[in-house]
Amino acid sequence: MDRRALLKQALVTGAGLAAGSALTPFPALAESIDALEHPAEAPPRSLLARTMRGVPFERHETVRFAIVGTGLRGRSVLSELLAIDGVQIVALADIVPEKAARAVRMCVEAGQAEPALYTNGERDYERLVERDDIDFVYTATPWEWHTPVMLAAMRAGKHCATECPTGITLRDLWALVDASERSRRHCLQLENCNYGYNEMLVNRLVHDGVLGEIQSGAAAYIHDLRTILFENRDEGLWRRDWHTRINGNLYPTHGLGPVAWYMDIHAGDAFDYLVSMSTEERGLSLHRAATVPDRTDPKWNERYITGDLNTTLIRTKRGRTIHLAHDVSSPRPYSRLNHVSGTKGTFEDYPPRIYVEGKSAGHRWGSLDDFKATHEDPLWTNIGEMARRKGGHGGMDFVMMWRLVQCLREGFAPDFDVYDAAAWSAPLPLSQMSVARGSRPMQFPDFTRGEWSKARA
């Protein structure tokens, strides 16, 4: 069999496994043959469905939250919510009762009533979402459960949001888009990096024209996770397993979300296609050899296939380009790249620096501090001190959750919607497809079904 036939055979094996079905909590990791051949094709919109672009939340004097997944990330976001006025934590779900109980104690210590607990197995969230006293369901579960939890929430008439990635396959992402449109409930990617201080300041620089016409950007998730991936607790219990399943960009949204914001993706532009390639896998194998001396340890039965560095190039409908990278297996300093370049100047992060034609000296970078007085985002001006004191990741987590609660309480449309969530996660399956086919270009689906060229409401 030639390479193409072998690839199709592998896909047939997984074809038809519905993402998040009761029989298969782990979704199929390869798309159907039709999706591989025609990934850009959009399924027809249901007659009962309507766009969710610009749809406001209903007003809530108090926003009643439920959280599915109370591990490290779930409790971190819970801490942010407990510090925000007008929030009530109604229910919590986790397969580890001790973690859920720890989250309950956090609520009580913050002066709230004990939330209801759902700890009876991995699908007990299905009972949680049926409650009639929940406005918003947030999930911080392992990745394969993000889509099932949110589909259940929307079926029960609840708004919902997830940690990244939103979904693993194109089938996941389309299911979420369609469910949001049918239920009229928002389905969001809680991308904290969009609310970072630098990202919000640079976004204002871009939209005030300081950098001219935007031509290109760079985004990444470069984070040495080797120690965390091999721990016998928390993310070490599940996250390393993805490196045995997918060769592509496993975690695109942290870097891509802010760059999509700079480029007005789904507000005048859209991702068009990508090409992707990966290096060989060496980092995790070498780390295992150095840190797991017991050859009878089950970790030695694992075969890692994710290349240490995945490099993806994205072209947008307006001809802009984005360099997207992923590397969690190498000894490298943390970086999201966070670069944007236009006809009048450029910004690069890690460390932050800016060059503006006519304002910067010679060929030397200038300081972003020079623009803080004129372009600091009002959210950071108003709540930045509190965010830095109470929030994770330098305060961006608090700003993100404060803004979400504000939108829910005031009846605003969210800053981003289900179409953004789907597009930001789409490089995960598309990069996998491109790598498997010798870096062949792969078209992005148009999750907006033609509405990406319209300004946001």
C-alpha positions in Angstrom: 0.0 0.0 0.0 1.3 3.5 -0.8 1.4 6.2 1.8 -2.0 7.7 0.9 -3.7 4.3 1.1 -2.1 3.6 4.5 -3.3 7.0 5.8 -6.8 6.3 4.6 -6.8 2.9 6.2 -5.8 4.5 9.5 -8.6 7.0 9.1 -11.2 4.3 8.3 -10.3 2.6 11.6 -11.5 5.7 13.5 -14.2 6.9 11.1 -17.7 7.1 12.6 -16.6 7.4 16.2 -18.7 10.4 17.4 -16.7 12.9 19.5 -17.8 12.5 23.1 -20.4 9.9 22.5 -21.4 7.7 25.5 -19.6 4.8 24.0 -16.4 6.7 23.2 -15.4 9.3 25.7 -12.1 9.6 23.8 -13.0 11.1 20.4 -11.6 9.8 17.2 -8.3 11.5 16.7 -8.3 11.4 12.9 -11.1 13.0 10.8 -13.2 11.0 8.4 -11.9 10.6 4.9 -14.3 13.2 3.6 -13.0 15.7 6.2 -9.4 14.9 5.2 -10.2 15.4 1.5 -12.5 18.4 2.0 -11.8 20.0 5.4 -13.1 23.4 4.3 -16.6 22.1 3.5 -19.3 23.5 5.9 -22.2 21.4 6.8 -25.6 23.1 6.0 -27.0 25.2 8.8 -30.0 23.8 10.5 -33.3 25.5 9.7 -33.7 26.2 13.4 -30.2 27.6 13.8 -29.1 31.3 13.6 -25.8 33.0 13.9 -24.4 33.7 17.4 -22.3 36.7 16.2 -23.1 39.7 18.3 -25.8 38.0 20.4 -25.9 39.5 23.9 -26.1 37.6 27.1 -29.4 38.0 29.1 -28.8 40.2 32.1 -28.0 38.5 35.4 -27.9 40.4 38.7 -26.0 37.4 40.1 -24.3 35.0 37.8 -24.6 31.4 38.9 -21.7 29.2 37.8 -21.1 25.5 37.8 -17.5 24.1 37.3 -16.7 20.7 35.8 -13.2 19.8 36.8 -11.7 21.0 40.1 -8.1 20.2 39.6 -5.3 22.7 39.5 -6.8 24.9 36.7 -10.4 24.5 37.8 -9.5 25.7 41.3 -7.5 28.5 39.9 -10.4 29.9 38.0 -12.7 29.2 41.0 -10.4 31.5 43.0 -10.8 34.3 40.4 -14.6 33.9 40.4 -14.8 34.0 44.2 -13.0 37.4 44.2 -15.6 38.9 41.8 -18.8 40.6 43.0 -22.1 39.2 41.7 -20.9 35.6 41.4 -22.4 32.5 43.0 -20.9 29.0 42.7 -23.8 26.6 42.5 -22.4 23.2 41.7 -19.0 21.4 41.2 -18.2 18.1 39.4 -15.1 16.0 39.5 -14.2 12.3 39.4 -11.9 12.8 42.4 -14.1 13.6 45.4 -11.1 15.0 47.4 -10.5 17.6 44.7 -14.1 18.6 44.7 -14.2 18.8 48.5 -11.2 21.1 48.4 -13.1 23.4 46.0 -16.1 23.4 48.3 -13.9 24.6 51.2 -12.7 27.4 49.0 -16.3 28.5 48.4 -17.2 28.3 52.1 -14.0 30.2 53.2 -15.0 32.9 50.7 -18.4 33.3 52.4 -20.6 31.4 50.0 -22.9 28.5 50.7 -21.7 25.0 50.0 -22.2 24.2 46.2 -23.7 20.9 45.3 -21.3 18.1 44.4 -21.4 15.7 41.5 -18.6 13.1 41.9 -20.4 9.9 40.9 -18.2 9.0 37.9 -16.9 10.6 34.7 -20.4 11.5 33.3 -22.0 12.9 36.4 -21.7 16.4 34.8 -24.7 15.3 32.8 -26.8 15.5 36.0 -25.2 18.8 37.0 -26.1 20.6 33.8 -29.8 19.7 34.2 -30.1 21.9 37.3 -32.4 24.9 36.8 -30.3 27.3 38.9 -27.2 27.5 36.7 -26.5 30.3 34.2 -23.0 29.3 33.1 -21.0 26.0 32.9 -17.2 26.2 32.9 -15.1 23.1 32.2 -11.5 22.5 33.2 -11.3 18.8 32.5 -8.8 16.9 30.4 -9.0 17.8 26.8 -11.1 14.9 25.5 -14.0 16.0 27.8 -14.2 19.6 26.7 -16.6 19.0 23.8 -18.9 16.5 25.6 -19.3 18.7 28.6 -20.2 21.8 26.6 -22.5 19.9 24.3 -24.4 18.6 27.4 -24.5 22.1 28.8 -26.0 23.6 25.7 -28.5 20.8 25.3 -29.6 21.8 28.8 -29.9 25.4 27.9 -26.7 26.7 29.6 -24.0 29.1 28.3 -20.6 27.4 28.6 -16.9 27.9 28.2 -13.8 25.7 28.3 -10.1 25.8 28.7 -8.0 25.2 25.6 -8.3 23.4 23.2 -12.0 23.8 22.5 -12.1 20.5 20.6 -9.7 17.9 19.2 -11.2 17.2 15.8 -13.1 19.2 13.1 -16.1 17.1 13.9 -15.9 18.4 17.5 -15.7 22.0 16.4 -18.6 21.8 14.0 -20.7 20.0 16.6 -20.1 22.9 19.1 -20.8 25.6 16.4 -24.1 23.9 15.5 -25.1 23.3 19.1 -24.5 26.9 19.9 -26.6 28.1 17.0 -29.4 25.7 17.7 -29.6 26.3 21.5 -28.9 30.1 21.3 -26.4 29.6 24.0 -22.8 30.9 23.9 -20.0 28.4 23.7 -16.7 30.2 24.5 -12.9 29.6 24.6 -11.7 31.1 27.8 -8.4 32.3 26.3 -6.6 34.1 29.2 -3.7 35.3 27.0 -6.1 37.6 25.1 -6.4 39.5 28.3 -2.7 39.8 29.1 -1.5 43.4 29.7 0.9 43.4 26.7 -1.7 41.8 24.4 -4.4 44.2 25.2 -2.1 47.2 24.9 -0.7 46.0 21.6 -4.2 45.4 20.3 -5.0 49.0 20.9 -1.8 50.1 19.2 -2.8 48.0 16.2 -6.3 49.3 16.0 -5.1 52.9 16.4 -2.9 52.4 13.3 0.4 52.9 15.1 1.9 49.9 13.3 0.2 50.7 9.9 -1.4 48.0 7.8 -0.9 44.7 9.5 0.9 42.2 7.3 2.2 39.4 9.5 2.3 37.9 13.0 3.8 35.1 15.1 2.3 33.1 17.8 3.5 30.1 19.9 3.2 28.0 22.9 6.8 27.3 23.9 6.8 25.9 27.4 9.2 23.3 28.8 6.6 20.9 30.3 8.8 17.8 30.5 8.8 17.6 34.3 5.0 18.2 34.6 4.2 15.7 31.8 6.1 12.9 33.7 4.6 13.6 37.1 2.4 10.9 38.7 -0.3 13.4 39.5 -2.4 16.2 38.0 -1.7 16.7 34.3 1.0 14.0 34.3 -1.9 11.5 34.6 -3.3 12.4 31.2 -1.6 15.1 29.2 1.5 13.1 28.2 -0.8 10.6 26.5 -1.6 13.1 23.8 2.0 12.9 22.7 1.4 9.2 21.8 -1.6 10.1 19.5 -1.1 13.3 17.5 1.8 14.7 15.5 1.0 18.4 15.1 0.3 21.5 17.1 -1.4 20.2 20.3 -2.0 23.6 21.9 -2.5 26.5 19.4 -4.8 28.9 21.1 -2.6 30.7 23.7 -0.5 32.4 21.0 -3.0 32.4 18.2 -5.9 34.0 20.1 -4.2 37.4 20.6 -2.8 37.5 17.0 -6.3 36.7 15.7 -7.5 39.7 17.7 -4.8 42.0 16.2 -5.8 40.8 12.7 -9.6 41.1 13.1 -10.2 37.5 12.4 -13.9 37.1 11.9 -14.3 40.9 11.7 -13.0 41.5 8.2 -10.5 38.6 7.8 -10.4 34.9 8.3 -7.9 32.0 8.4 -7.7 30.6 4.9 -5.2 27.7 4.9 -2.1 26.3 6.6 0.9 24.2 6.0 2.6 22.4 8.9 5.7 20.3 9.6 7.2 18.7 12.7 10.7 17.8 13.8 11.5 14.4 15.1 10.4 13.4 18.6 13.4 13.3 21.0 12.6 15.5 24.0 10.2 13.2 25.9 12.1 10.0 25.1 15.4 11.5 26.4 13.6 12.9 29.5 12.1 9.5 30.2 15.5 7.8 29.9 17.0 10.3 32.3 14.3 10.4 34.9 12.5 7.0 34.8 15.2 4.4 35.7 12.8 1.6 36.3 12.3 -0.1 33.0 9.2 -1.9 34.3 7.4 1.5 34.7 4.4 1.7 32.4 5.8 4.9 30.9 8.3 2.7 29.1 5.4 1.2 27.1 4.6 4.6 25.6 5.7 5.6 22.1 5.8 9.4 21.6 5.0 10.6 18.1 4.6 14.4 18.6 7.5 16.2 17.1 9.4 18.3 19.6 8.8 21.5 17.5 5.8 21.9 15.3 6.0 24.8 12.9 2.8 25.9 11.1 2.3 28.7 8.6 -1.2 30.2 8.3 -2.4 32.5 5.4 -5.5 34.6 5.9 -8.1 35.6 3.4 -6.6 39.1 3.1 -3.1 37.7 2.5 -1.6 38.1 5.9 0.7 35.4 7.3 1.1 33.9 10.8 3.9 31.8 12.1 2.5 29.4 14.7 4.8 27.2 16.8 4.4 24.5 19.5 7.2 23.1 21.7 6.7 21.7 25.2 9.5 19.0 25.0 12.7 21.1 24.8 14.8 23.1 27.2 13.7 26.5 26.1 12.6 29.6 27.9 8.9 30.3 27.9 7.5 32.2 25.0 4.3 32.9 23.1 6.2 34.9 20.5 3.4 37.5 20.4 4.6 39.3 17.3 2.8 41.6 14.9 4.2 43.6 12.1 2.8 46.3 9.8 3.8 48.9 7.2 4.8 51.4 9.9 6.3 49.2 12.6 6.5 46.0 14.5 6.1 44.6 18.0 7.8 41.5 19.5 7.4 40.0 22.9 9.7 37.9 25.2 11.1 40.4 26.0 8.6 43.1 24.9 10.0 45.6 22.4 8.6 47.9 19.7 9.9 49.7 16.6 7.8 52.4 15.0 9.1 54.2 11.9 9.9 57.8 12.6 9.7 57.3 16.4 12.3 54.7 17.1 16.0 55.5 16.8 17.9 54.0 13.9 17.7 50.2 13.9 17.2 49.9 17.6 14.2 48.6 19.4 12.2 51.0 21.7 10.4 50.3 24.9 6.7 49.4 25.1 6.6 51.5 28.3 6.6 54.6 26.0 3.0 53.7 25.0 1.5 52.7 28.3 0.2 56.2 29.1 -1.6 56.4 25.7 -2.6 52.9 25.0 -3.1 50.9 28.2 -6.4 49.1 27.9 -9.1 50.6 30.2 -9.7 47.2 31.8 -6.2 47.1 33.1 -6.4 50.8 34.1 -9.5 50.2 36.1 -8.9 46.7 37.7 -5.2 46.0 36.9 -4.1 46.5 40.5 -6.7 44.1 41.8 -5.9 41.7 39.0 -2.2 41.6 39.8 -3.0 41.0 43.4 -5.7 38.4 43.1 -5.2 36.8 39.7 -3.1 34.1 38.1 -0.6 34.5 35.3 0.2 38.1 36.1 -3.4 39.1 36.5 -4.7 38.1 33.0 -6.9 35.3 34.5 -8.7 37.8 36.7 -9.2 40.3 34.0 -10.6 37.5 31.7 -13.1 36.3 34.3 -14.0 39.8 35.5 -14.9 40.7 31.9 -16.9 37.6 31.4 -18.9 38.3 34.5 -19.4 41.9 33.4 -20.8 40.8 30.1 -23.2 38.4 31.8 -24.3 40.9 34.4 -24.7 43.8 31.9 -26.2 41.9 29.1 -23.3 42.5 26.7 -22.2 40.2 23.8 -19.1 38.3 24.8 -15.8 39.6 23.4 -15.4 36.3 21.4 -17.8 33.7 20.3 -18.1 30.0 19.3 -16.7 30.8 15.8 -13.5 32.2 17.3 -13.3 29.2 19.7 -13.5 26.8 16.8 -11.1 28.7 14.5 -8.4 29.1 17.2 -8.5 25.3 17.9 -8.7 24.2 14.3 -4.9 24.2 13.8 -4.8 21.2 16.1 -6.5 18.8 13.6 -5.4 20.7 10.5 -1.7 20.6 11.4 -2.0 16.9 12.1 -3.5 16.4 8.6 -0.9 18.6 7.0 2.1 16.8 8.7 0.7 13.4 7.8 0.5 14.4 4.1 3.9 15.9 3.7 3.0 19.4 4.7 0.2 19.7 2.2 -1.9 22.9 2.5 -5.1 22.3 4.4 -8.0 24.7 4.1 -9.7 26.1 7.2 -13.4 25.5 7.5 -15.4 28.7 7.6 -17.2 28.2 10.9 -19.0 31.6 10.4 -20.5 30.3 7.1 -19.6 33.5 5.2 -20.1 36.1 7.9 -16.4 36.6 8.7 -16.2 39.7 6.6 -18.7 41.6 8.7 -17.7 43.9 11.5 -18.4 42.7 15.0 -21.6 44.1 16.5 
